[in-house]
């Protein structure tokens, strides 16, 4: 359960202000929310399963202290990445607008491709080096889907009046705190 809750919280925070949330909002303007959430869930389930597999292999191969140091530094890096912000490129925005075949397939493929190498994928790999893969997989998937569902609901309610800076700074601060805690644990 520890892996589930830590992964859920960390990935939920990582997803705040991420381009995936912008994609979710964009798709939700064109398709029904349940179709968008289903596509996000399918893509996230597959990407995060691969992520925990990679993290599990790395975790088994490296000493615990080295993993804790790398994980702490990675989370501090995620904090900087979050501060920098994430935006949809013109191409990603066009893909979201012109998808005309199956909406579910369009959303699933778009999210799958956008998550490859994204900070939530890297955070999931990092978490899987420290915690059990099943809890990390389920927690990270639920965290991402919950954050994107929140983006759809809030985006529909508030439009473009979201306090993006506050969300970005809060998520970055949480990542920095996770990173410092992991580094402290590594050296104690």
C-alpha positions in Angstrom: 0.0 0.0 0.0 2.9 2.3 0.7 4.0 2.1 -3.0 0.5 2.8 -4.1 0.0 5.9 -2.0 3.4 7.4 -2.7 3.1 6.7 -6.4 -0.4 8.1 -6.6 0.7 11.3 -4.8 3.9 11.8 -6.7 2.5 11.1 -10.2 -0.6 13.2 -9.4 1.7 16.1 -8.6 3.9 15.4 -11.6 0.9 15.6 -13.9 -0.2 19.0 -12.6 0.6 21.5 -15.4 1.9 18.8 -17.7 1.2 18.8 -21.4 -1.0 15.7 -20.9 -3.4 17.8 -18.9 -3.5 20.3 -21.8 -4.2 17.4 -24.2 -6.9 16.1 -21.9 -8.6 19.5 -21.9 -8.2 19.8 -25.7 -9.7 16.3 -26.4 -12.5 17.0 -23.9 -13.6 20.0 -26.0 -14.2 17.6 -28.9 -15.1 14.2 -27.4 -17.1 13.0 -24.4 -15.2 13.0 -21.1 -15.6 9.3 -20.6 -13.9 8.6 -24.0 -11.0 10.8 -23.1 -10.6 9.3 -19.6 -10.8 5.8 -21.1 -8.1 6.6 -23.7 -5.9 8.2 -21.0 -6.3 5.1 -18.7 -5.4 2.6 -21.4 -2.3 4.5 -22.5 -1.2 5.2 -19.0 -1.7 1.6 -17.9 0.6 0.4 -20.7 3.3 3.1 -20.4 3.5 2.8 -16.6 3.7 -1.0 -16.8 6.7 -0.6 -18.9 8.1 2.0 -16.6 7.8 -0.1 -13.5 9.4 -3.0 -15.3 12.4 -0.8 -16.2 12.5 0.6 -12.7 12.3 -2.9 -11.1 15.3 -4.1 -13.2 17.3 -1.0 -12.3 16.3 -1.4 -8.7 17.5 -5.0 -8.5 20.8 -4.2 -10.2 21.9 -1.2 -8.1 22.7 -0.7 -4.4 20.0 0.9 -2.3 22.0 4.0 -1.3 22.9 4.8 -5.0 19.3 4.4 -6.0 18.2 6.8 -3.2 20.7 9.4 -4.3 19.8 9.1 -7.9 16.1 9.2 -7.1 16.5 12.2 -4.9 18.4 14.1 -7.6 15.8 13.0 -10.2 13.0 14.4 -8.1 14.8 17.7 -7.7 15.2 17.6 -11.5 11.5 17.0 -11.8 10.9 20.1 -9.7 13.0 22.2 -12.1 11.3 20.7 -15.1 7.9 21.5 -13.5 9.0 25.1 -12.9 10.0 25.4 -16.5 6.4 24.4 -17.5 5.0 22.3 -20.3 3.0 23.4 -23.3 1.3 21.7 -26.2 3.2 22.1 -29.5 1.3 23.3 -32.5 1.5 19.8 -34.0 0.1 18.2 -30.8 -2.7 20.7 -30.7 -3.6 20.0 -34.4 -3.6 16.2 -33.8 -6.1 16.7 -30.9 -8.3 18.8 -33.1 -8.3 16.8 -36.3 -8.7 13.2 -35.0 -11.7 12.0 -36.8 -11.6 8.2 -36.8 -12.3 6.5 -33.5 -12.1 9.0 -30.7 -10.9 6.4 -28.3 -8.1 5.2 -30.5 -7.0 8.8 -31.2 -6.9 9.7 -27.5 -5.1 6.5 -26.6 -2.4 6.7 -29.2 -1.9 10.5 -28.6 -1.5 9.9 -24.8 0.7 6.9 -25.3 3.1 8.7 -27.5 3.1 11.9 -25.4 4.0 9.9 -22.3 7.0 8.2 -23.7 10.0 9.9 -22.1 7.7 12.3 -20.2 8.4 13.3 -16.6 5.6 11.1 -15.3 7.2 8.1 -17.0 10.6 8.9 -15.6 9.1 9.5 -12.1 7.3 6.1 -12.3 10.6 4.4 -13.2 12.3 6.2 -10.3 9.5 5.2 -7.9 9.7 1.6 -9.0 13.4 1.4 -8.1 12.3 2.1 -4.5 8.9 0.4 -4.0 7.0 -2.6 -5.2 6.1 -2.7 -8.9 2.4 -3.5 -8.5 1.7 -0.7 -6.0 3.8 1.7 -8.0 2.1 0.7 -11.3 -1.5 1.0 -10.0 -0.7 4.1 -7.9 1.0 5.9 -10.8 -1.8 5.0 -13.2 -4.5 6.2 -10.8 -2.6 9.4 -10.0 -2.2 10.3 -13.6 -5.8 9.5 -14.6 -7.1 11.5 -11.5 -5.0 14.5 -12.4 -6.1 14.4 -16.0 -9.8 14.0 -14.9 -9.4 17.0 -12.7 -8.0 18.9 -15.6 -11.0 18.0 -17.7 -13.5 19.0 -15.0 -11.8 22.2 -13.9 -10.9 23.1 -17.5 -14.6 22.9 -18.5 -15.7 24.9 -15.4 -13.1 27.6 -15.4 -11.8 27.7 -19.0 -8.5 29.5 -19.2 -8.7 31.2 -15.8 -6.7 28.5 -14.0 -3.9 29.8 -11.8 -1.2 28.1 -13.8 1.7 29.6 -11.9 0.4 28.6 -8.5 -0.2 25.0 -9.7 3.3 24.8 -11.3 5.0 26.3 -8.2 3.1 24.0 -5.8 3.9 20.9 -7.8 7.6 21.9 -8.1 7.8 22.5 -4.4 6.4 19.0 -3.7 8.9 17.4 -6.0 11.7 19.3 -4.4 10.6 18.1 -1.0 10.3 14.5 -2.2 13.9 14.8 -3.6 15.3 16.3 -0.4 13.6 13.6 1.7 15.1 10.9 -0.5 18.6 12.4 -0.3 18.4 12.7 3.5 17.2 9.1 3.8 20.2 8.0 1.6 22.7 9.6 3.8 21.2 8.6 7.2 
